[in-house]
Amino acid sequence: MTKKTGKIRVEESSGNIFRDLGFPNAEREQLKADLTLQIYRLIKQRGLTQTRAGEILGIKQPHVSALMRGRSGAFSVERLMQFLTALGQDVEITVRSTRKPHGALSVSVR
């Protein structure tokens, strides 16, 4: 039996998987993923069927199914925020100065 000894290259994450993988608009994609995850959690928490969730969100069941599988590509950040308000959530946008050369987008759930 031959044993290979070699080093595996490991790179620390930036905290944004989309940036790490080289996606264009990585910040927006991470924001959409965070919003989609919160929508998923709320639907599951409330025990809503996809049909009922679709009625609340104003979309068809197949679109809810896509959201539940983490596929938010068809929806804008604004639309995802509208889904959260339809689910009884307040969405707050805060703009503040940063010491970094470029600002960042984030979602905070309370």
Residue, then its C-alpha position, 0 to 999 in steps of 0.5 A: m500500500t502506497k501512502k501519499t504524503g503531500k500538503i493540502r492547500v487551505e485558504e481562509s474564507s473571507g466570510n463570503i462564499f460567493r467572493d471566495l468562489g469568484f462570483p460577480n456581485a458577491e456582496r449582493e449574492q451573500l445578502k440575497a442568501d441571508l435574506t432567503l435563509q430568514i424567509y426559509r426559517l420563518i416558513k418552517q417555524r410557522g409550519l406553512t405549506q408552500t402553497r400557503a406561503g405562496e399566498i402570503l408572499g404573492i408568488k406561486q408554489p414552485h417559486v416558494s419551492a425554489l426559495m426553500r431550496g436556497r434558489s433566490g436568483a429570480f428575486s431581487v433584494e428588494r423583493l426578498m425584503q418585501f417577502l419578509t414584511a409579508l411574513g410580519q417582519d420589520v426590515e431596517i436598513t442602516v447606513r453608517s461610515t466605515r473605516k475600510p476603503h469599501g463598505a459591506l452589506s450585512v443582515s442582522v436578525r433579532 
